[in-house]
Amino acid sequence: MNQPKIAQKTPFVIDVEAGKTYYWCACGASKKQPFCDGSHQGTEFVPLAYTAAETGKAAFCGCKHTKGQPMCDGSHKAL
């Protein structure tokens, strides 16, 4: 698997807590989207750690093709 699986073509808007670290799924195979569940094992993908700067909503990339990992940059519109 050299291309990530598209989990969905829209962002995952998640409530995050300031100072908490979240592990974004980069492979797209996790059953706990947008976060890692270890499904990347045996691939070249690794989860990306994201620590929230403030409490509120965050738009995590669902298509896994964003240039601004782990946040959505609208790349899904071109897929």
C-alpha positions as CSV (number, residue, x, y, z in Angstrom):
1,M,0.0,0.0,0.0
2,N,1.9,3.1,-1.2
3,Q,-1.2,5.3,-1.4
4,P,-3.4,5.9,1.6
5,K,-6.9,4.6,1.6
6,I,-9.5,7.3,1.4
7,A,-11.5,7.0,4.6
8,Q,-14.0,9.7,3.4
9,K,-14.0,12.7,1.1
10,T,-14.8,15.2,3.8
11,P,-13.0,16.2,7.0
12,F,-13.7,14.6,10.4
13,V,-14.7,17.5,12.6
14,I,-13.7,16.5,16.1
15,D,-13.9,18.2,19.5
16,V,-10.3,18.4,20.8
17,E,-8.9,19.4,24.2
18,A,-6.0,21.8,24.7
19,G,-2.8,20.0,25.6
20,K,-4.1,16.5,24.6
21,T,-2.3,14.5,22.0
22,Y,-4.2,12.7,19.2
23,Y,-2.7,10.2,16.8
24,W,-4.1,10.8,13.3
25,C,-4.4,7.8,11.0
26,A,-2.2,8.4,7.9
27,C,-3.0,5.1,6.1
28,G,-6.8,5.4,6.0
29,A,-7.4,1.8,7.1
30,S,-8.2,2.5,10.8
31,K,-11.7,1.6,12.0
32,K,-11.5,4.5,14.5
33,Q,-11.2,7.3,12.0
34,P,-9.7,9.8,12.0
35,F,-7.5,8.3,14.6
36,C,-5.0,5.4,14.5
37,D,-6.0,1.9,15.6
38,G,-2.8,0.2,14.5
39,S,-4.1,-0.9,11.1
40,H,-0.9,0.6,9.5
41,Q,1.2,-2.3,10.8
42,G,3.2,-3.8,8.0
43,T,2.9,-0.7,5.8
44,E,5.2,2.3,5.3
45,F,2.6,4.5,7.0
46,V,2.9,5.8,10.6
47,P,0.3,7.8,12.6
48,L,1.0,11.5,13.1
49,A,0.9,13.0,16.6
50,Y,-1.1,16.2,16.9
51,T,-1.3,18.1,20.2
52,A,-4.2,20.5,20.4
53,A,-3.2,24.1,21.1
54,E,-6.7,25.0,22.3
55,T,-10.0,23.4,23.2
56,G,-12.5,23.4,20.4
57,K,-13.3,21.9,17.0
58,A,-10.6,20.6,14.7
59,A,-11.1,19.4,11.0
60,F,-8.9,16.3,10.6
61,C,-8.3,15.2,7.0
62,G,-10.5,12.3,6.0
63,C,-9.1,11.7,2.5
64,K,-5.5,11.3,3.7
65,H,-4.2,13.4,0.8
66,T,-3.9,16.8,2.6
67,K,-0.6,18.7,2.3
68,G,-1.2,20.1,5.8
69,Q,-1.3,16.8,7.8
70,P,-3.3,16.1,9.9
71,M,-5.7,19.0,9.1
72,C,-8.0,19.2,6.1
73,D,-6.7,21.5,3.4
74,G,-9.5,20.8,0.9
75,S,-7.5,18.2,-1.1
76,H,-10.6,15.9,-1.1
77,K,-12.2,18.3,-3.6
78,A,-9.8,17.2,-6.3
79,L,-10.2,13.4,-5.8
